Amino acid sequence: MIALAVGMALVAAVFHGTWNVLVKVSGDPITTFRRASYMAAIVATLSLGPAWLIFGRPSLVPASAGLCLVSSLLETTYLWLLSTAYRRGELSAVYPIARGSAPLLSVVVGLALLGERLATPQLVGVGLLLAGILSVTLSQARGRATLPALLTGVAIAAYTSVDRVGVRMASPWLYAWLLFTLMAIELPITIWIASALGLYRQPRDVAPPAWSQSTVIGFFFWAGYFLVLWALSLAPLAVVAPVREVAIVAVAVWGVWRLRERERAAVKLSGAVATLAGVALLAI
């Protein structure tokens, strides 16, 4: 089951890195997230509606639904923080900081608070994976985007820990559907509140993302997180949380190669090697 969960987390990492690139280049991240959240909820409903009918219309127990609500609020906060960081900094700086700081907190929660235990090779894998992630992160930790990026990591660790408990009380697919439906409701409300208070103004010189692009982002958003929830139902948080951060390596390499962000490239690529070694040990 550990190997299967690692495979799911790796696919989720590909989806996650892809939609982050698309959001960053969209020009207005929070508006893009609003449209993508609509599409994610629609995709989830259309794909899971038949399953809900086939499996006898299952429901969530109150405790699981409550945790899902908490997680959705944390994820909405996460989208705001990530949007702020992307407006202030580059993809190759924001993404590693945000995603690299979260696994350390998640592992601590999983081992210290949830009582999870790992075999020795897996512990070594976690250590290598975190070392690789942190080396990439620290090579770029500077600028106005650093604080919101770090707070994004805190939000990631928080909602991942909540989901780790909530998803085991219900079917992962049903939990994920409710999560994205709640986010599709919460995000427009928070945007309206922020606009009314003068905390957010949509850029006038940036066209809203096309609905086709929003659909792609929404699909990757939904599918990637569903795979993570499924993996969390099969394996410890301390395994799943770090593995899905492999996207940090891909984004760092993309920044060095495609965006020509060559500063401290050797440190970034060394971190990539350590990360891959860590993933291999975790899959044992």
N, C-alpha and C positions, 0 to 999 in steps of 0.2 A: 504493500500500500504506500510505503514511503516513496518508492521509485515513481509510482503513478502520480502521486501528489506533486513530486518535483517536476515531472513532465508537464502537468497542468500549469504549474506556476511559471515555467519557462515560456509556454505559449502565451500566457497572460502578460508576461514581460514584453513580448514582441508587440502585442496589441497596445499595451500601455505606452511604450515608447513611440509608436506610430501616431496615436492620437495626440500625444503631447507635441510632437513636431507640427502636426496640422493646426493645433490650437495656437501655438506660438506664432506661426506665420499668418494667422488669420487677421491680425491687426487689432482686434478688440476681443481679448480672451473671454471676458465674462459674458458678452453677448453671444459668443460662439458656444460657451457652456450652456447658456439658456436654451438655445435652439437644439443643441446636442442632447440635453436632458429630456426635451420633448420627444426627440426621435428614439432615444434609448428606452423610454417608457413605452412608446408605441411598439417598437421592435420586441420588447420583452412581453408585452400583452399579446401580440399576434403569434409569437412563437410558443408561449406557454399556456395560452388560453385553452387550446385543445387538450394539452396534458392535464390541466386542472379538471376538465370535464371527464376525461378518461379515467383518472385516478380517484373518482368519487368526490370531487369538489372538496379537497382537504383544506383545513384552516390552520392558522397559527395560534398557538396557546398565548394567553395574554402576556406572559413573561417574555416570550420571543418577540411578539409584536412591539412591546415596550422597548426592548433593546434595539430593535430595528429602527424605531423612531429616534432614539438617541443617536444611533449610528448615522442616520440620514442628516440630522442636524450637524453632526461633526463633519460629515462629508460636504455639506453645503458650505460650512466654514472653510474647509480645505480648498474648495474651488475658488472662493474669494481670495484666500491667501496666495494660492498659486497664480491666479490672474494678476494680482498686485506684483508678485515677483517677476512674472513674465513681462509686464509693462516696464519694469525698471531694469531688467538685466537680460543677458543672452541665454539662449537655451542650454548651451553647454556648461554654463555656470549655475543656473537655477536648478536644473533637473538633478544633477549629482548632489547638490547640497540638500535639496528637499527629500529626495529618495534615499540618500546615503545616511542621513541622520535618523530616519525612522526605524531601520532594522535593529539598531543598537538598543533603542527603547523597547521594541517589540520582544526582542530576545530576553531582556531583563524581566519584562512582565511575564513572559511565558515560563521562564525558569524559576523566578523568585515568587511570583504571586499566584500563578495557575498550577504550580507544582509539576510542570512537565519535566521529563528527563530525556537525555540524549545519550546514545552510545558514544564511546571515545572517538571513533572516526568522524562521527557527525559533529562532535564538539570541535575537533580540529578543523573540519570543513567550515563551521560557523566562524571560527577565528580567522581562517584564510579569507573567507568571503567578506567579512567585515573589514579586514585589513585592506583588501583591494578596493572596496567601496570608499573607505575613509581616505585612502591615498588619492583617489580621483577627486573626492570632495574637497579635501584640504588644498589641493593644487589650484583651486579656483575660488576659495572662500574669501571674497572681497566684494566691495561695492554696495550700492544702495539696495540691491536685491537680496542681500545676505540674510537680513533679519526676517522678512516675510518668507523666505525660502526655508529657514530653520523652523519657523513656526508652522510651516506646511508639514515638515517632518513630524512635529509634535502631534498635529492633527491626524496624520496618517497612522502613527503608532496608537493613538487613542481609538480611532474607529476600527482598526484592525483587531485590537484587544476586545472591543465590544462584540464585534462580529464573531470572533473566535468562540465566545460563549453562546451568543444568540443563534448561530447557524446550527449548533448541535441540538437545539430544541425543536427544529423544524426541518422540512425539506429545503436543501440549499436553493433550489430554483424558485420556490415560493417566497422565501426570505428575500432573495435577490429582486424578485418582481416588486414586492412591496417597497423595498429600499429605493429603487429607481423611480417608482411612482411618487413616493414622498418627496424625493429630490426635485422632480419635475414640477411639483407644486411649490416647494419652499424657495427655490432659486428665483423665480419671477417675483415672488412676494418680497424677498430681501432686496432685489434690484429696485423695486418700486419704492421701498422704504429708504434705501440709500439715496435714490434720486430725489425724493421729497426732502430729505435732510441736507441735500447739497454735498453728499459724500461721494457721489458718482455722477459723471456726465458721459454719455455716449459720444465718442469722437465723431465730429461731423464730417471729417475728411476721410473716414474709413467706411467702406461699404460693408453692410452685414454679410456674413458668410452665406454662400449659396446653400439652399436646402439639401442639395445633393451631397455637398461636403459635410453638412451637419449630420446627414444620415450615416455617412461613413464613420464620422467621429462617434456618433451615438452608438452604432453597432459595436465598434471596437471597445468603447467605454463599457457597454453592457456585457459583451462576451468575455472581455478580460476579467472583469470583476466577478462574474459568475464562476469562471474557472477557479479564481482564488477562493471563493466561498466553498466550492466543491472540494478543493484541496484541503481547506481548513477542517472539513468534516472527516478527512482521512488521515491527516498527519498533524503533528504538533505545530503550534504557532512558531516556535523557534526554528523550525525547518522551512515552513512555507514563506514566512515574512522575508527572510534574507534572500531566498532564491528568486522571488519575483523582482528583486532589485537588480537582477542581471541587466535589465534594460539600461542601467546607468552606464555600463560599458559601451553598449551600442550607441547611445547618445553621445558619449564622450568621443568615440571614434568618429562618429558622424560630424561632430563639431570640428575635430582636427582635420578630417579629410575633405568634407564638402564645404564647410564654412571657413576653412583656413584659420582656425583658432589654434595656432601652433605653439603658443606659450606653454611651457612645461609639458610638452607632449609625451616625453619619456616617462614622466611620473604617471600620467593618465594610462598609458599603455601597459606599464608595469602593474598597475592596479587591475587592469583587465585580465592579465595572466593569473594573478592571485585569486581573482573572483571565479574564473573558470575552474581552477583547482579546487576551490571550496565547493562549488556546485557538484563536481565529480564525487567528492567525499560524502556529501550529503545524500547522494543517490544510492550509496552502498547499502 
